[in-house]
Amino acid sequence: MNEKTKPEKEYPYIDRPMWLYSRSSDKKILALMQQMHEL
Protein backbone atom coordinates (compact mmCIF):
# COMPACT_ATOMS: atom_id res chain seq x y z
CA MET A 1 0.00 0.00 0.00
CA ASN A 2 2.87 2.34 0.82
CA GLU A 3 4.37 1.72 -2.60
CA LYS A 4 1.20 2.95 -4.30
CA THR A 5 1.13 6.26 -2.43
CA LYS A 6 4.84 6.90 -2.93
CA PRO A 7 4.86 7.10 -6.76
CA GLU A 8 1.56 8.97 -6.85
CA LYS A 9 2.93 11.78 -4.68
CA GLU A 10 6.32 11.86 -6.39
CA TYR A 11 4.82 12.03 -9.87
CA PRO A 12 3.04 15.39 -9.48
CA TYR A 13 5.97 16.90 -7.62
CA ILE A 14 8.53 15.90 -10.25
CA ASP A 15 6.17 16.73 -13.11
CA ARG A 16 6.13 20.43 -12.20
CA PRO A 17 9.88 21.04 -11.80
CA MET A 18 10.61 18.78 -14.79
CA TRP A 19 9.34 21.14 -17.49
CA LEU A 20 10.07 24.19 -15.32
CA TYR A 21 13.74 23.37 -14.83
CA SER A 22 14.05 21.66 -18.19
CA ARG A 23 14.00 25.11 -19.82
CA SER A 24 16.70 26.35 -17.45
CA SER A 25 19.00 23.33 -17.26
CA ASP A 26 18.58 19.56 -17.43
CA LYS A 27 21.25 19.12 -14.77
CA LYS A 28 19.09 20.94 -12.22
CA ILE A 29 16.42 18.23 -12.56
CA LEU A 30 18.85 15.56 -11.37
CA ALA A 31 19.72 17.64 -8.31
CA LEU A 32 16.04 18.22 -7.56
CA MET A 33 15.20 14.52 -7.85
CA GLN A 34 18.03 13.65 -5.45
CA GLN A 35 16.86 16.24 -2.92
CA MET A 36 13.30 14.89 -3.06
CA HIS A 37 14.55 11.37 -2.37
CA GLU A 38 16.47 12.62 0.66
CA LEU A 39 13.35 14.25 2.04
CNS distance restraints for C-alpha pairs under 8 A (distance, minus, plus):
assign (resid   1 and name CA) (resid   5 and name CA) 6.81 0.50 0.50
assign (resid   2 and name CA) (resid   6 and name CA) 6.22 0.50 0.50
assign (resid   3 and name CA) (resid   7 and name CA) 6.81 0.50 0.50
assign (resid   4 and name CA) (resid   8 and name CA) 6.55 0.50 0.50
assign (resid   5 and name CA) (resid   9 and name CA) 6.23 0.50 0.50
assign (resid   6 and name CA) (resid  10 and name CA) 6.23 0.50 0.50
assign (resid   7 and name CA) (resid  11 and name CA) 5.84 0.50 0.50
assign (resid   8 and name CA) (resid  12 and name CA) 7.09 0.50 0.50
assign (resid   9 and name CA) (resid  13 and name CA) 6.64 0.50 0.50
assign (resid  10 and name CA) (resid  14 and name CA) 6.00 0.50 0.50
assign (resid  11 and name CA) (resid  15 and name CA) 5.86 0.50 0.50
assign (resid  12 and name CA) (resid  16 and name CA) 6.51 0.50 0.50
assign (resid  13 and name CA) (resid  17 and name CA) 7.06 0.50 0.50
assign (resid  14 and name CA) (resid  18 and name CA) 5.77 0.50 0.50
assign (resid  14 and name CA) (resid  33 and name CA) 7.23 0.50 0.50
assign (resid  15 and name CA) (resid  19 and name CA) 6.98 0.50 0.50
assign (resid  16 and name CA) (resid  20 and name CA) 6.27 0.50 0.50
assign (resid  17 and name CA) (resid  21 and name CA) 5.43 0.50 0.50
assign (resid  17 and name CA) (resid  22 and name CA) 7.66 0.50 0.50
assign (resid  17 and name CA) (resid  29 and name CA) 7.16 0.50 0.50
assign (resid  17 and name CA) (resid  32 and name CA) 7.99 0.50 0.50
assign (resid  18 and name CA) (resid  22 and name CA) 5.64 0.50 0.50
assign (resid  18 and name CA) (resid  29 and name CA) 6.25 0.50 0.50
assign (resid  19 and name CA) (resid  23 and name CA) 6.55 0.50 0.50
assign (resid  20 and name CA) (resid  24 and name CA) 7.30 0.50 0.50
assign (resid  21 and name CA) (resid  25 and name CA) 5.80 0.50 0.50
assign (resid  21 and name CA) (resid  26 and name CA) 6.69 0.50 0.50
assign (resid  21 and name CA) (resid  28 and name CA) 6.44 0.50 0.50
assign (resid  21 and name CA) (resid  29 and name CA) 6.23 0.50 0.50
assign (resid  22 and name CA) (resid  26 and name CA) 5.05 0.50 0.50
assign (resid  22 and name CA) (resid  28 and name CA) 7.86 0.50 0.50
assign (resid  22 and name CA) (resid  29 and name CA) 7.01 0.50 0.50
assign (resid  24 and name CA) (resid  28 and name CA) 7.90 0.50 0.50
assign (resid  25 and name CA) (resid  29 and name CA) 7.39 0.50 0.50
assign (resid  26 and name CA) (resid  30 and name CA) 7.27 0.50 0.50
assign (resid  27 and name CA) (resid  31 and name CA) 6.80 0.50 0.50
assign (resid  28 and name CA) (resid  32 and name CA) 6.19 0.50 0.50
assign (resid  29 and name CA) (resid  33 and name CA) 6.13 0.50 0.50
assign (resid  30 and name CA) (resid  34 and name CA) 6.27 0.50 0.50
assign (resid  31 and name CA) (resid  35 and name CA) 6.27 0.50 0.50
assign (resid  32 and name CA) (resid  36 and name CA) 6.24 0.50 0.50
assign (resid  33 and name CA) (resid  37 and name CA) 6.35 0.50 0.50
assign (resid  34 and name CA) (resid  38 and name CA) 6.39 0.50 0.50
assign (resid  35 and name CA) (resid  39 and name CA) 6.40 0.50 0.50
